[in-house]
């Protein structure tokens, strides 16, 4: 039943208005023993590897949309099929490595993420901290913080004078937190989510640690940014999070966030053009559905019209004169989704179970669907930058 849901969501992979947009992806090409960047136009998949052998290089091209339009009919670009030709083989259970399948649409780009960018998730991070990552204490602390603060944080502009005064008030009541600092202070939280080449794509398994007892998915918009700091497109991401690890100590953020298969991106990067822009990102509403083998189901949303910091502010805090990315970067924008519904015993809240199917959807970006497994049981990450360079060299692409 649960696997049927994964198959169903894979079949509705693309954006509803996909015929009006340009999409960047990556496909594993068995005949080449390696990956190729692809452009998806009107459901047709074009291999761009002979022009730009990585998606990083492709997204760094000037006047990108026009470049693709001009290049797509040249002899150096070949059509390799339709989106649905690769969908079934992207299913982790059905995958045959002798046939092509979709990968995460990123390769050499840095993978970074912003945290605590919505009031709801900010309050949940504070709860994690005050409960020391213990799920049993979360409900009581959540009630206490709601009584003290309520919805007062929702209208606060980060870094403003009002935010400074609120900080002073919360400190006087022993309620100040490092998460409130990055939530309403002048500096956003920007951290390393995964290494280049480590993200998994649509249909793949995603990983949680076997020694985690409190974890959840985080549905996020992910911006694709070129080397000069220009946002060129967007996709969907799952910033899989171990709440118990981060709650015990913020210094455990690396273990909470960066594990085998704990970062999913896809299915494709939709490029900005005259029909899709940053204004559409600001109005994006992601829907997340979780279906468990135990019959449990959960639906939630992340509405980016309610983000505390403007996406371009987050971009400017990630890439600037203090920090450059010559291969570009992708940036998770944070999430409003912080599930508190009880899955088992009252007061225990939500945590993942093995086999959960997580589907994150958006009409303009498509569907990212994955299944939960333990990190040490998911196929290990074994194809890195060195392997890619060797493969591209053997293909005479570099």
C-alpha positions in Angstrom: 0.0 0.0 0.0 2.7 2.5 1.0 4.9 1.6 -2.0 1.8 2.2 -4.2 1.8 5.7 -2.8 5.4 6.2 -3.8 4.7 4.9 -7.3 1.6 7.1 -7.6 3.5 10.2 -6.6 6.4 9.4 -9.0 3.9 9.4 -11.8 2.8 13.0 -11.0 6.4 14.1 -10.8 6.3 17.3 -12.9 4.9 20.7 -12.3 1.3 21.2 -13.5 2.4 24.0 -15.8 5.6 22.1 -16.9 4.9 22.9 -20.5 5.4 26.6 -19.8 8.8 26.2 -18.1 12.4 25.2 -18.4 13.7 22.6 -15.9 17.2 21.4 -15.1 17.9 17.9 -13.8 20.4 15.1 -13.8 20.1 11.6 -15.1 22.3 8.6 -14.5 23.4 7.3 -18.0 24.4 3.7 -17.8 26.0 3.7 -21.3 28.4 6.4 -20.0 28.8 5.0 -16.5 28.0 8.4 -15.1 25.6 11.3 -14.8 24.5 13.9 -17.3 22.9 17.3 -16.8 19.6 17.4 -18.6 17.1 20.1 -19.6 13.4 19.2 -19.5 11.2 21.0 -21.9 7.6 20.1 -22.6 8.2 16.7 -20.8 11.1 15.9 -23.2 14.6 15.2 -21.7 17.7 16.7 -23.4 21.2 15.7 -22.5 23.5 18.8 -22.3 26.6 17.0 -21.2 28.5 17.7 -24.4 28.1 21.5 -23.8 28.1 21.7 -20.0 29.1 18.5 -18.4 27.8 19.5 -14.9 24.7 21.3 -13.7 27.0 23.6 -11.8 28.6 24.8 -15.1 25.2 25.0 -16.8 23.6 27.1 -14.1 26.7 29.5 -14.2 26.1 30.3 -17.9 25.1 33.9 -18.6 21.7 34.5 -20.0 20.9 30.9 -19.2 17.3 30.7 -20.5 18.3 32.1 -23.9 21.4 29.9 -24.0 19.3 26.8 -23.5 16.8 27.9 -26.1 19.6 28.5 -28.7 21.4 25.3 -27.8 18.6 22.8 -27.7 18.4 22.3 -31.4 22.2 22.0 -32.0 24.0 18.7 -32.8 25.7 18.9 -29.4 22.4 18.3 -27.5 20.5 15.1 -27.9 17.0 14.1 -26.8 17.2 11.0 -24.6 13.5 10.4 -23.9 10.5 11.7 -22.0 10.3 12.3 -18.2 8.1 9.2 -17.8 10.7 7.0 -19.4 12.9 7.5 -16.3 10.3 7.7 -13.6 9.8 4.0 -12.7 13.5 3.3 -12.6 13.9 6.2 -10.1 11.9 4.2 -7.6 14.6 2.8 -5.2 12.9 -0.7 -5.0 12.5 -1.0 -8.8 15.8 0.5 -9.9 17.9 -1.3 -12.5 21.3 0.3 -12.8 21.5 -0.8 -16.4 18.8 1.8 -17.2 18.7 5.6 -16.7 17.1 7.2 -13.6 16.8 10.6 -12.1 19.4 11.9 -9.6 19.3 15.1 -7.5 19.6 18.0 -9.9 22.7 19.3 -8.2 26.4 18.2 -8.4 29.3 20.5 -7.6 27.3 23.2 -5.9 27.6 23.8 -2.2 24.5 22.6 -0.4 23.6 25.1 2.4 20.5 25.7 4.5 18.8 28.4 6.5 17.2 27.6 9.8 14.6 29.2 12.0 13.1 31.3 9.3 9.4 30.8 10.3 7.8 31.6 13.6 6.4 28.1 14.0 9.7 26.3 13.5 11.5 28.9 15.6 9.2 28.1 18.6 9.8 24.4 18.0 13.5 24.9 18.0 13.2 26.7 21.4 11.2 23.8 22.7 13.9 21.4 21.6 16.5 23.4 23.4 14.5 23.7 26.7 13.6 20.0 26.6 17.2 19.0 25.9 15.9 17.0 23.0 13.7 14.8 25.2 10.4 14.1 23.4 8.5 13.5 26.7 9.1 17.0 27.9 8.1 18.8 24.7 4.4 19.1 25.2 4.7 20.7 28.6 7.3 23.2 27.5 5.3 24.0 24.3 2.4 25.0 26.5 4.5 27.1 28.7 6.2 29.0 25.9 2.8 29.6 24.1 1.4 31.1 27.3 4.4 33.4 27.7 4.9 34.5 24.1 1.8 33.5 22.2 1.8 34.8 18.6 3.8 37.9 19.5 6.7 36.8 17.4 4.7 36.5 14.1 4.9 40.2 13.3 8.5 40.8 14.4 10.9 42.0 11.8 14.3 40.3 12.4 16.9 42.8 13.5 14.4 45.6 14.1 14.2 47.8 17.2 11.1 46.0 18.2 13.0 42.7 18.0 15.7 44.1 20.3 13.2 45.2 22.9 11.5 41.7 22.8 15.0 40.1 23.2 15.5 42.2 26.4 12.1 41.2 27.7 12.6 37.5 27.1 16.1 37.6 28.7 14.5 39.1 31.8 12.1 36.2 32.0 14.8 33.5 31.4 13.2 32.6 28.0 15.9 33.8 25.7 17.3 31.1 23.3 20.0 30.8 20.7 17.2 30.0 18.3 15.4 33.3 19.0 18.7 35.0 18.3 18.8 33.7 14.7 15.0 33.9 14.4 14.6 37.6 15.2 18.1 38.9 15.5 20.0 40.6 12.6 22.0 37.5 11.5 20.3 34.5 9.9 21.3 30.9 10.6 23.1 29.5 7.5 24.7 26.1 7.8 26.2 23.3 5.6 23.4 20.8 4.9 25.4 18.3 2.8 28.5 17.9 0.7 28.5 18.5 -3.0 27.3 15.3 -4.8 25.8 13.9 -1.6 22.1 14.8 -2.1 19.7 12.1 -3.2 17.0 12.6 -5.8 13.4 11.8 -6.3 12.4 8.1 -5.6 15.5 7.5 -3.5 15.5 6.4 0.1 16.3 9.1 2.7 18.1 8.4 5.9 17.5 9.0 9.7 20.0 7.7 12.2 19.0 4.5 14.0 19.9 6.1 17.4 17.5 8.9 16.9 14.0 8.7 18.6 12.7 12.2 17.6 13.0 13.3 14.0 10.9 14.7 11.1 11.0 15.8 7.5 11.4 19.5 6.7 9.8 20.5 3.4 11.6 23.5 1.9 12.0 25.6 -1.2 15.6 25.4 -2.4 17.1 28.2 -4.5 19.7 27.6 -7.2 22.2 30.4 -7.1 25.1 30.9 -9.5 28.7 31.9 -8.8 27.9 35.7 -8.8 25.0 35.4 -6.4 22.2 35.5 -8.8 19.2 33.3 -8.1 18.5 31.4 -11.4 15.8 29.0 -10.3 14.2 26.9 -7.5 13.4 23.3 -6.6 12.0 21.3 -3.6 14.1 19.9 -0.8 13.7 17.7 2.3 16.0 18.9 5.1 15.7 15.7 7.1 16.2 16.6 10.8 17.0 14.8 14.0 15.3 16.9 16.6 16.6 15.0 19.6 20.3 15.5 18.5 19.9 19.2 17.9 17.8 19.6 21.0 20.6 18.2 23.2 23.1 20.7 21.8 23.2 23.1 18.9 26.8 21.9 18.5 25.4 18.6 17.3 23.8 20.3 14.3 26.2 18.5 12.0 25.0 15.1 13.3 21.4 16.2 13.3 21.5 17.4 9.7 24.3 15.9 7.7 24.1 12.1 7.5 23.9 9.5 4.7 20.9 10.3 2.4 19.6 12.9 4.8 19.3 15.6 2.1 16.8 15.1 -0.8 16.5 17.6 -3.6 14.4 17.5 -6.7 12.8 16.5 -8.9 14.1 19.4 -11.1 15.3 23.0 -10.8 12.8 25.3 -12.4 14.6 28.2 -14.1 13.4 31.8 -13.6 12.0 33.3 -16.8 9.1 35.6 -17.7 6.6 33.2 -16.3 8.3 32.2 -13.1 10.3 34.5 -10.8 11.2 35.3 -7.2 7.7 36.7 -6.7 6.3 33.2 -7.3 8.8 31.9 -4.6 7.4 34.4 -2.1 3.9 33.0 -2.8 4.9 29.3 -2.8 2.9 26.9 -0.6 4.4 23.4 -0.2 2.3 20.5 0.8 3.8 17.6 2.6 2.2 14.2 3.1 3.6 11.4 5.3 2.2 7.9 4.9 3.4 5.1 7.2 3.3 1.3 7.0 1.4 1.5 10.3 -1.5 3.2 8.6 -0.5 6.6 10.0 -0.9 9.6 7.7 -0.1 13.3 8.1 -0.6 16.3 5.9 1.0 19.7 6.5 2.0 22.9 4.7 4.8 25.4 4.5 3.6 28.8 3.3 6.4 31.0 2.1 4.3 34.1 2.2 4.8 33.8 6.0 8.6 33.6 6.0 10.2 35.9 8.6 13.1 36.9 6.3 12.8 37.7 2.6 14.5 35.0 0.5 16.9 37.5 -1.1 18.0 38.6 2.4 18.9 34.9 3.1 20.7 34.7 -0.3 22.7 37.8 0.5 23.6 36.4 4.0 24.8 33.2 2.4 26.9 34.5 -0.6 28.7 37.8 -0.4 32.1 39.4 -0.2 32.8 37.3 2.9 31.9 34.0 1.3 32.1 33.0 -2.4 31.0 29.9 -4.2 32.7 29.5 -7.6 30.7 26.4 -8.4 27.4 28.1 -7.2 25.3 26.9 -4.4 21.8 25.7 -3.6 20.1 27.2 -0.5 17.3 25.7 1.6 15.1 28.5 2.8 13.8 26.8 6.0 10.3 25.4 6.8 7.1 26.4 8.6 6.3 22.7 9.1 7.0 21.4 12.6 4.7 18.4 13.3 3.4 18.1 16.8 0.5 15.6 16.2 0.7 12.5 18.3 1.6 9.4 16.3 1.6 6.9 19.2 1.1 7.8 22.8 -0.5 11.1 23.9 2.0 13.8 24.4 4.7 12.0 22.4 4.2 14.0 19.2 5.5 12.9 15.8 8.6 11.1 14.7 9.4 9.0 11.7 9.1 5.2 11.4 10.9 3.0 8.9 9.1 2.8 5.6 7.4 6.2 5.8 6.7 7.7 2.4 7.3 11.5 2.4 5.8 13.4 -0.6 6.5 17.2 -0.9 4.5 18.8 -3.7 4.0 22.2 -5.3 2.0 22.9 -8.5 4.8 25.0 -9.9 7.8 22.8 -8.9 6.4 19.2 -9.0 6.7 16.4 -6.5 9.6 15.2 -4.4 8.9 11.8 -3.0 11.1 9.5 -0.9 11.0 6.7 1.6 12.5 6.6 5.1 15.2 4.1 6.1 18.1 4.1 8.6 21.2 5.9 7.3 23.3 2.8 7.7 20.9 0.7 5.6 20.5 3.2 2.8 23.0 2.6 -0.1 26.2 4.4 1.0 27.3 7.6 -0.8 30.1 6.3 -3.0 30.2 8.5 -6.1 32.0 11.7 -5.3 33.7 14.6 -7.1 36.8 12.5 -7.9 34.6 9.8 -9.5 32.8 12.5 -11.5 36.0 14.1 -12.8 37.4 10.7 -13.8 34.2 9.8 -15.6 33.9 13.1 -17.5 37.5 12.8 -18.5 36.9 9.3 -19.9 33.9 10.6 -21.8 36.2 13.4 -23.2 33.9 16.0 -21.8 36.6 17.8 -19.9 
